[in-house]
């Protein structure tokens, strides 16, 4: 049975949504779940939501990392051999082979730093990348990086392309994924110095590289994987989320303020709007993989509810069962020989 570690102290409203999501996942997906965190807070909730008879166990971790942990203080808590925070304890279970993947809705920076110190990098990867799926006109596009690395070198984007391609194929089921390089123009030679430097590296790699892609191509579904630096990716992510929220709110306002006919029309289109909202809802995917560390790590939103936690565990399960980490290591290893 696949074993997933969940940081039960991760979400903003921990540990209730974390534990409830774990119970939902254990029932639906047939996975064993290990909850790390303060057992005195976790166990009563687990018992109250019917988790006692499920393959869920609690590993006590009396400490936790928060948004206030930064700089040297965060590094010490992340790397200390005897660290007792819920992230470190959970990641150590993955490193020791007692679990197949780690999921958290906690502080993204803390999760990345702790993952690096506890698991290390895949050989040949300089910098790990966060790689969430973006909704497009034809399905999903994995974009990386979206914030782990604000400043990148061309070699980093090549590594992102390789890892994203393997993840798209193994976990998303995309055959021969199309890899695009985010730029301000489709033509080769356009873009920043970073883009110009990365283009020939991606072109020579063993990838289905389709060249530069603008934002419209990404959302139009022309690429299955799109690579960029973490600064650009983060701006893209937050702008996309804000625009999606704005459109939904404006439609709702127009319906409410449009009189009786608008209300009738709103009732008629409500099912269709529900489908659109579901496509745009981050909780449907639950978490983004941190690709490049030597283990399977998934990081979700701090505002995750039980549904988001459940879906994050599902994605982690799919990744573990697809052997994507081994495939990624092999692809990176092959690139080093070219």
BAVEX-526441 format. One record per residue: x, y, z of N, C-alpha, C, O, CB in turn. Coordinates in pm, whole numbers, plus 50000, padded with zeros to 5 digits. Glycine has a CB too. Example, Ala and Ser with C-alpha at 12.3 -4.5 7.8 and 13.67 -1.06 7.14 Angstrom:
BEGIN
513194943150780512304955050780513204967050780514244966850846511314955350905512854977550708513674989450714512905000350787513415011450804514084994050572
This chain:
BEGIN
500854987950000500005000050000500885012550000501855013450076499045000150124500545022149916501295034649910501135042350041500035043350095500805043349791502245047750090502235055150216502555069850190503565073250129503255049150316501665078450236501825092950218501935099550354501105097250442500645098850136502955107950371503085115950494502375129250471502595135950370504605118150532501535133050566500865145950560501245154250681501095149850795499335144250551501745166250656502025175850762500685180950814500045189450752502925187850709500265175750928498945179150981498885193051042497815197751080498525168951085500025199751051500065213151107500285223550996500715234751024501175214251213500005219850871500365228350759499385239350724499795250750705500555220150642498105236250716497145246050665496935257450764497305256450881495815239350636496345268250715496085279850800495185276450918495295282351025495465291050719494295266850898493345262951002493665249251061492775242051108491925262850946494955245851059495395232751109494805229851248494485239251320496935232051114494665217251287494835205451202493515199951146493495188951091495535194651281492425207551161491115202051123491025198650975490735187050943490025212051158491255208150879491135204350739492165193850697491895185550611491295216650652493335194250757494385184750725493945170450762494085161250682495695188450797493435168950882492995155750929491755151150852491675139550813492705156151080490805160150831489595156450757489945152250614489385142550563488595168150754490865159450550491295155750415491985142250411491825134550317492205166350359492775139550517493465126650525492465115250537492645104750475494425126450645491445117150616490405106850633489675104450501489425093050463489405111050744489335115150432488675113950302489545106350203489055097750130488335127750246490845109450201491765102950108491955088250141492005079750052493115110050109492075085150270492275071150311491075062750270491225051250229492505070150462489885068350281488675061050243488565059250093488195048550044487445068350295488885069850019488645069749875489775063649794489525057049692488405083549827491015065649835492155061849752492905049449800493805044649731493105073149744492545044349915493205032249962494685034049990495485025349956493025021449862495045045150052496445047750087496595047550238495635049750313496925061350030497815044850282498135046250424498675060250445499525064850369499175035350471498185066950547498585080850571499225082150709498715077050808497365090350560500355089150711501065091950835500925106950862501385115150783502565087650827500305110550973500125124451009501235128651103501445122351206498735126751073501955139351069502995144451158502535157451219501955166051152504325146451082502795158851348502385170851419502125167951565502475157251615501155176851354501495177251632501195175951775500095165551795498935168151765500775189651835500465154051846499525142951861498345146651950497235141751929500235130751918498575155152051497495158952143496405166952073495255167352118498055166952260496765173451962495785181151885495205172951770494045174651732496425193951830496015163951715495595156351597494685144751632493655142751567496805151151524495055136951733494345124551763492865126651797492035119151746495015117651878492495136551879491065138651907490235141651782489105136951768490895149952007490815149351691490095152651568489985140151481488935137551422490805163951490491065132551473491055120251395489985110751447489265104651368492435113451399489865109551577488845100751635487435105951608486505098151584489065099351785487275119351613485935125251598485405124451456484185124951436485965139651641486285123151356485835122451217485895108251160485855106251039486685131751130485995098651249485925084751207487185079251146487125070551059484845083151111488335084151190489585079451132490265068251208491295063151165490515090751121489685064451322490345054551407490485040951339491455033751365489565052951535489535037351253489555024151189490175024351049490105014450976488145018651180490785035551013491395036850881492925035350892493485036551001491025050550818493605032650780495065031250784495755044950798496465049450709495585024150657495505051150912496095064250943496745063451079496135058751175495015075550939497985068151088498645068651218499295082251239499585089451143499685057351230499525085351363500095098451399501515096551449501775088151535499225105551506502435104451394503815105051444503985118651511503895129051445504875102851327504225118451639504285130751716505455139651675506605135051671504365127551864505165152051646506185162351617505735174851691504845181851644506345165051459506315177751806505825188451893506035202651841505445212051894506485187352024506865204251739507145217751689506585219451548506205209751483508665220451690506545231851502506085234451366506775246751310507195255651383504555236451363506905246951177507465258551108506335267551063505295262851016508335254150986506515280651078505475290251043506025300750948507195300350910504895296951169505175310250911505575321150823506625330150889507315337750821504355329450783506745329251021507695337751093509105331951092510055338751129507235339751237509245319351050510565313051045511265316850915510845312950807510445297651056512325324550927513045329250808514545329750838514975328750952512535343250765515315331350730516745333350744517455322150818517155310450798517005346050813518405326050902519225316250974518405307651068518695295851088520315323351052517365313551125516505305951217515825294451143515745283351194515445315251281515325297251021514685286850941515695276150900515405264250906514035292950815516885280450860517915270850819518265261350933518405249350912519185278350771518405266751053518725258351168517615248151196517895236551225518965266951291516375252551188515255243551214515075233351103514585222251125513965251451232515495237050983515335228150868516425217550864516165206250822515355236150740517645221050905518775211950886519185204451011519875194251000519935219650836518785208951130519225202551253518835187751254517685184251228518635209651374519795179351285519595164851279518435160251366517695151151328520865157551320518265166451481517225162251575515985171351569515225172051665517785162151716515795178251457514645187251444513335179851469513155168551422514625193651303512435186051543511175179651581509955186851525508845185151575511065178951731510155195051420508975201451360508305191751264508925182151219509375214551287507045194251233506235184751156506755182551014506575171750958504815189651149507405192750955507955191050821509195182250824509305172750745508305204750760510115185150914511355177550922511085162950955511675153950894512285183551026510205160451050509875146751088509235139350970509555127650945508915146651210508345146050899507695139850783508655136850670508595126050610506605148650732509535146150640510495144250532511525133450566511995126350477511215157350500511855132150693512765121550734512145107850712512855098150683513155123150882510825106850725510135094150698510245090450550510355078750516508655095050741510195100650463510355098150320511805094050291512055084550216509975110850236512745101150350514165098150326514525084050371515315077250305515045108350399513965079550482514275066350535513555055050461513835043350484513925065750681512625058650371511885048550297510635043750367509965034650319512755036950270510295049850482509085045950554507825051650489506715047350521509165050550698507985061150400506855067050327507285070150185508475071550157506335079750399506305071350095506595073249953506565087849910507185091449809505605065449872505855096249983505745110349943505345118750064504805113650162504725112049828505615131750055505315141250162504415152250107504665157549999506605147250222503365155650183502435166150145502305176250258502175172450374501055160150108502335189050224502135199450324501395211350264501555214350145503475203950383500595217950346499985230650307500605241850389499995252450407498435230250325501795239450437502465249250521503265259450443503155260450321503365242350617504065266950515504915277650459505735272050342506555263050361505845283550568505525277650223506205272650103507725273550116508435264050084505745280349979508215284950162509655286650177510245276550275511305270850250509975300650222509545274450386510015264950486510015250750429510935243050455509145265650612508975247450352508895234050293510035231850194510615220950189507545232150223510355242050115511425240650017512785239250084513585230650048511435252549921513055247750182514345247450250514515234250326515585228150322514475259350346513465230050396513535217550473513705205550381514445196250412512285215850560513015205750267513155194750170514575193850118515115182850103512175196750053515175205250090516545205450040517525199550142518395191650107516955219650004517375203550269518305198850371518055184250409519005176950435518205207550494516795180050412516505166350457516655156050343517065144750368515095165550514516315159950220516325150450109517485152550012517945142949950515045151450034517955164749999518985167749901518395169149761517185167949742520055156949901519265171649663518835173449525519055160749444519885152349480519575185149460518315159449337518625149249237519975152949174520225164749148517485148249127520835143149152522125145849089521915152348952521165147248869522935132749075522575163648930522455170748803521445182048806521315189448709522085161248696520705183448916519745194348930520325204849025520625201849140518365189248983520475216948976521035227649057520005233649152520295236849267521595238548968518775235149099517725241649179516385234749158515955232849044517615256549143515725230949267514375225249254513395235949206513645247849219513915219349389512275231549151511275240849097509875236649138509555224749142511385241748944509045246349168507625243749193506895243349059507085252048974507005254649288506055233149042505475230748909503985227848915503575216348898506185219248841503155238048938501705235648944501075234448805501625239548708501025246849021499945227648796499215226948669498335239348651497645243548744498355214148663498365245148531497515256548498496405251748404496675244048312498345268148432495165256148425494105252448332494265259548198494595271448194492725255648392494035252448089494125258247955492875254747876491965248047926495395253247881492845259347753491685256847667491515242047635490415237547603491805264747538492595234347643492525220247605492845210647719492845198547700493475217647492493115216047839493435207247950494315213848053493885223148122494095194847899495555209248063496465213948167497835216948107498295209948017496585203648281498485227348159499885230148126500645231448258500255239048346500025243248038501725223948270502565224848389503565236048368504315236048270503295211348419503565245648460504465257148448505475256848563505095255648679503675270548448506745257748529507775257848630508945266448582509405265448468508225243448662509415274848673509195275348814508175286448845508035295948767510525277748889507445285248958506495295748992506855302649124505965307949192505095289948999508135302549161508515310349278509695305549358510185312949443507405311049365510175293549333511305288549412512605295549376513495296949460511455273549393512725299949250513995305549201513755318449123513605318049001514725295349113513705329949190513475342549118514525345349011514205350748905513435354049217515765341849039516855343848943517355330248895517675321548976518025352049006517415328548764517815315748707518895317448600519095328348547516595308548648519565306448571520495305548459519875296948350518955289248379521865299748505520335298048227519775289848119519775274848151518835267748116520565292147992520825270148218520905255948254519775251848347519315240448342522245252948319519335261148433518225258048522516945255648443516175246448474518025269348623516705263848341515495262148261515525249048183514485242848161515315273948164516705244848141516825231748075516415220748172515645211748136518265229448024516915221348295516565211348395515065211648425514445201248443517365213748524514485223748431513045224848452512275217848340511295210848364512615239548463512735219948216512065213948101512095198748107511095192248078512705218647973513235193248145513365178548154512455173148264511715163548242514835174548182512515179248381511705174348493510205176048466509415167148495512075181648622509835187448410508425189848380507885180248277506745175748286508225203948331508715176948178508305167648073508075153648131507085147148098509365167047962508975149248216508825135948278507585135548366506845125748364510075132448361507365146248443506195146648531504895146548450503945139548485506235159148621504875154348342503675155048259503355141448199502185137548190503855165448148504385134248158504175121248093503805110548194502875102748172505425117148016504535110048304504335099348401503085101248488502335091848512505545098248490502875113448534501795115948630500525121148562499415117248598502255125948734500695130048462499525135648394499065127048277497965128948225499835149648345499905117548235499525108548126499595114747989498895110447897498155103648147500445125047971500585131747843501695124947763502835124347808500895146947862501375119947647502365113147563503205123447488502675132347422501665103547464504515122147500505455131047433505095145747457504765152747361505485128147282505155150547580504715164047615505425174947535506635174247512504935166547762504655184847493505205196347423505765206247525505045210647616504135203147333507035209747510507695218647605507925232147540508545233047434509035212547655507425242747604507595256247552508395264947647508435262347768506255262647525509035275047594509825284647672509065297847675508875304147570511275286447611508635302147791507835314347801508665326547763509745328847817507265315947944508125334447669508835346247620507825356747578506615354647586509775342547501508335368247534507465379047487507295378647335506825388347275508015392547530507665367847274507505366247130507745351747092508535344747155508445375547053507065347346986507175333346945508475330346872508975319046876506005329746856509035340346806510205337946722511455334946806511655340746912510465350046633512275325846756513565323146819514405335846818514425342946717514315311446748515075338646926515885350746933515205361847008515845371847042516225355346797513895360447036513195370547115513285367047263513515355447299511715371747071513105377147347513085374747489514285380547561515135387247502513015360147515514335377947690515435382847774516705374847744516685365147668515065381847924517805379147806519055371847789518925357647841519515348447786520205379147860518145355947948517905342648003517205333747900517605322347878517075343448132516165339047837515405331447738516275328147617516245316947566514155339347693517055337847572517935335747456518995325147487519385317447399518615348947416519455324847611520455315047648519875301047666520545291147638521135319347775518625300247712517985287347736517495280747608517425268447599516835288947832517145288847509516545283547386517395272647320516885261747294516315294847286518675275147292519475264647225519675252247311519805241147258520825270247187519715253947443519865242347531518645233247524518765221047516520105246947677517465239347526516225231747517516065225547378515555214447364515015240647548516525232847276516415228147139517255215747115516875206847038516825239247042518425214947182519325203547163518975191747253519465180647232520755207847189518145194147353517825183547450516875173347389516235175947287517205189647577516795161947452515895151347407514475154147457513925146747539516385137447456513915165047405512585169747445511765173047322512305175547214512695182047538510465172947337509575177547231509435192747244508365197847279508165170347238510535199747216510585214247236509905221347119510255219147003512045218947251508955229847151508185236747047508585251347032507975258746955506705235947078509625255647106510105269347094509495278747195508935274547297509845274546957509595291647165509025301747253507505301447252506885298847149509525315647214506915304047367505455305347376505105317847454505705320647558504825292747442504145325247404503625336747477502505332047569502085320447564503125347847380502025341247652500955337647745499725332047674499075322847725500555349747826499405337647558498195333047488498345318547440497365311147435497905342147368499555314647405499775300647364499665291347484499145280147473501155299047297500155295847599500075287547719498615284747752498225273147771500765294547839497805295247760496405293347798495565288147682494445283347703495835306447848496095288947562495405283147448495625268247434495015261847348495845289947323496495262747518496705248347517497745243447418497725231747380495435241547490498655252247375499655248347275500855241147336501625234747265500135260647201501005242047468502125235347536501595227147653500605230747716503175245647585502275216147680501935207947797502815211447916502445209248031502075193147763503995216947886504945221447988505495234847942505865236347826506105210948011505555244548032506125257647998507145261348105506835260948224505015268547986508355265048063509415267948159509715282848162509635289848061510685260148125510065287548281510395301548301511105302948434511205293248510509115310448296511605314848464512215317448595511135319248699509975321948666513145329848590511505317748826510515318348933509855331848950508705332548995511155314549060510545342648915509945355948925508795357248826507685361148863510995366948900509065354148700508035355048597506895345248626505715348648612508645352148458507245333148666506235323048694505335326848807504125324248802506885310048724505895333048911505085337049025504125348348989502975348349032505975341349140504595357948910503725368748863502595362848778501445367048791504535379148781502925353348693501925346948608500885339648693499685340848667502585337148511501335332248793500435324748880499475333948953498255331848950501225316548980500005344249019499165353049099498235361449013497115364349053500025362049186498705365348894497845372948802496705364148752495565368648742498665378348683497025351648721496005342348673494935340148778493745340548748496635329048633495355337748902494395335549011493525347849032492315346749055495115331849140494145359849026493395372249049492395374848937491265378848964494365383949060492795372548812491895374748699490725365048703489585368848678492655373348565491005352448735489935342448744488915346348851487705345548829490515328448776489415350648967488525354849075487725367249035486535368149065489335357649202488375376848968487715389048925486575386048828485485391648841488725398448860486815377448732485795374248632484565367848697483435371548668486365364948524484805358348785483695351648854482895361648937481665361348937484225340248943483595370449008482905380349091482105390249008480995394049046483915387849178482665394548896481965404148810480715398048746479695404648731482905409448702480815385448709479645378548654478555377648761477375380048733480015364248604478955374248883477995373248993477345386849021476125387649042478685367849120478155397449022477625410949047476645415048936475605420948965478765421249056476975411948811476125415748699474775408548706473735414248676476815412648565474825395948746473575388348758472685393848869471485395648851473875373348784473305396548986472525401649099471965415549073470885418849121473385401849225472705423648998472265437448975471555439648843471275451048807473425446448982471255428948772470675430348639469175428948630468625428648520471265420448551468485428148744467035427148742466535412748730467335403348728466485435248630465215411148722464595397848720465085388848606465345377048627463105399348711465205394548486465635386248373467055381148392467375369748357465535394148243467915389648448469295385548472469345374448577470165365248567470145397548517468485375348676468445364848780467975351548722468485340948758467515369148895466985352248631466525340048565467635334148479467895322148481465265342848478468295343048404469415338448321470535332748406471175322948368469935349848234470785338948521471815334048610471515320148661472405311748673471985343448726470255317748691469865304448737470085294048627470455282648655468385304348782469865298048503470035288748391471505285348364471835274148327469415294648264472365295248384473795292948355474575288448478475775285948470474435305648299473915287348591474605283648715475375270448703476525269848747473605282648828474785259948644475565247448631476835249148547477875243548579474695236648567476735257148439477905259448353478975267248428480165264348417477495266848225478535277448505479495285248583480155276648691481325278648725478805297448646479395267248743479945258148843481085249748785482085247248852478855248948897480915245548661481975237648595483215246148572484345241448590481465232048461483005258648533484135267748512484855270348643486085270148649483665280948450484085272748749484685275248880485515263248925486575264848984483585278448984485025251348897485745239148936487075238148863488085234248922484885226748908487085241748733488315241348655489355250948711490545248048713488025244648507488885262648757489785273148806490145271548953491015278749003489155286648784489495262449023489685260949167490975253349198491105241749160488485253649228491945259749266493215253049299493035240549384493885231649382494125262649370491935239849460491725228349548491485215549471491605204649527490555230949640491155216649341490935204649260492245197249235492235185049213490285208449128493355204349238494665197849223495325195849358496085186349378495575206049132495045204849450495495203149587496875208249618497065215549715495435189149622497865204649536499235208549567500095208049442499775201249345499835199549676501195215449446502165215449336503375207249375503825207949490502575229949298503935199549282505135191849314506365200949319506485210449243505355180849211507265197749411508565204249416509535194949345510025185449405509025207349565509795197649219510605188849137512085192249150512475203949146510165189548991512915181849164514345183849173514945179449304516155176949311514655198149151514115178249410514625172749535514575157449525513805151949447513785177849658515395150849603515525136349594514435129349676514715121749769516915131949643513215132049640512045126349706510815133249652510915143749588512135127949862509645127349676508405133249626507825142649731507455138349840507375122149590507745155549697507255165849787506185173949716506375178049602508415174949836505065176349785503965184049727503555194949825503345192349944502745174749693503445207249773503175218849857501875225349813501715229149697504335229049849500935226549906499635232349876499475246349934500375251549999498545223549929498305252449909498005265749962497775264950112497245255050163496765271649891498155275450183497885276050325496385275950354495955271050458498515288350386495605281250262494155281750282493445268850240492225268750226493565293450206494185258350220493605245650177492515240850272492655241550394494685235050165491425236050213490375229550292490555214450282491535209750224488945233950245489615206950337489735192350338489775186650197490505177050171488585186150416488995192550105488985187749967490345189549902490845180649834487905195049885490955201049925492285203549867493315193849923494155188749849492735218149895493255191150053494175181650116493965167650056494935160750024493975181250269492715163750042492415150549985493005149449844493625139349811490895148249981492805159649762493305159249625494825159949618495435154049529492715170649545495445166949713496905167249719497445153349746498455149249688497375177149827496795146049833497205132349863497005123549740497815114549714496405126649983495955125849666495715118149543496855120249442497355110649385494375122149479497245132749422498325135649327499635129449375500405124149294498495150949310499885130049506501105123949561501085108849540502115102849507501235127149712499935102649557499795088249535500075084749390500805075149361498385083549574499505092449298499715089949155501195091249118501725083449040498855099649070501845101249176503275103249148504105091649200505005086749132503765116449209503795087149321504555076149380504375063349300505335056049275504125073849525503155060549258502875048049188503355048249043503515037748982501385045249191503595060048990504085061048852505615060148844506185059748735503625074248790506265059648960507745059148967508365071348897509405070248832508265046148902507715082848911508175094748840509545099348888510325104848810507175105948856509855097249015511155101649065512295094048998513295099948959511225099849218512135080948985513165073048916513325077248771514435078148719512815058048924512195079848705512235084148565512915097748551513635100148455510805084648507512665106448646513275119748643514795118848662515555125748594512665128748752515205110248753516645108348776517325103148650518415107648614516875098648892516675093648583517255087948462517355098348350518345098848278516425076148415516315106748337516315117148233517385127548258518065131848164514935123848224517545131648382518585141448418519965135348396520865141948345518425146248566520135122848434521405115848416521775115248269522935117448233521335101648475520785112248184521035111548040521445125147985522285125947895519795106447966520855135848038521185149347990522635152948022523265160547949520235159748052523145147548133524515150648172525545144648078526685149248070524785145848313525125134148006526035127247915526075133847777526975131247697525625112747902525095142447750525025148847617525985160847608526055167447504523575153447588
